Amino acid sequence: MSGGGNNVVNKVFYATSYHPIQAGSIDGTDVAPHDNGVRRALLCYNAGLYDPSGDSKAIGDPYFTLFVGRLSHHTTEDTLREVMSKYGRIKNLRLVRHIVTGASRGYAFVEYETEKEMLRAYEDAHHSLIDGREVIVDYNRQQLMPGWIPRRLGGGLGGRKESGQLRFGGRERPFRAPLRPIPHEDLKKLGIQLPPEGRYMSRTQIPSPPRRKGNVSDREEGYYREKSYVERDEEFKERSSLRSYHSHRTSSHTHSSHRRRSKDRDERSRTESRSDRKERS
């Protein structure tokens, strides 16, 4: 029993859209706000008070842009550029600063030249050290996550325990697979994303960032990224087995065809020999 329980605890899922009530829930199934921050975010959410496109400083392609958080307040643009350029060519970099004092607010946005370079940084820079601080790296949720409400309005994701306002569903703090009954109807009425029952991920898997709608190969890459290594191995073995089976069938069919043609030639040869003997007689 304990093994099964641990297996459930290690299963998680991630938010694909933002809802303040769900973000405040450890398993994504709450149907009522539980702190004042969530209530404030819910007010902004329902009244449409936050416009993600209203930030004039948010420039560049959001699909090539990463959010880098938990930076040291001593980290400069030059230091951040030097570290993040290890993963690819940087097109734009914006270290967010206080509008009055000019001090760093501890997070930045980094745009790469290509999606491939962005994905490399997304996977490898997360939890890396910059100026002695372990940083978090995520996709540009401000522009790509439907319904997004920032931290300053009671929303956001992550947070620290001492704040008393943790937010779940993101890369750093995913939702846990629910252990209690899921209130499907209540969640649907609120427009909250339902837990993907039977399709949870493990904590060791890397969630895929949103991708611009592209060709089949793009979709396949996102599909495989969400699979565990075990699933990939099993699928590879299954495909190899099918290829081996079809190859054997093709080979057997070819050999059978050769045998039939050889048999037909022998039969024709015997028939012609009998005809020749008859003519000579």
Buried (B, 14 or more C-beta within 10 A) or exposed (E): EEEEEEEEEBBBBBBEEBBBBBBBBBBBBBBEBEBEBBBBBBBBBEEEEBEBEEEEEBEBBBBBBBBBBBBBEEBEEEBBBEBBBEBBEBBBBBBBEEEEEEEBBBBBBBBBBEBEBBBBBBEEBBEBEBBEBEBBBBBBBBBBBEBBBBBEBBBBBBBEEEEEBBBBBBBBBBBBBBEEEBBEEEBEEBEBBEBBEEEBBEEEBEBBBBBEEEEEEEEEEBEEBBBEEEEEEEEEEEEEEEEEEEEEEEEEEEEEEEEEEEEEEEEEEEEEEEEEEEEEE
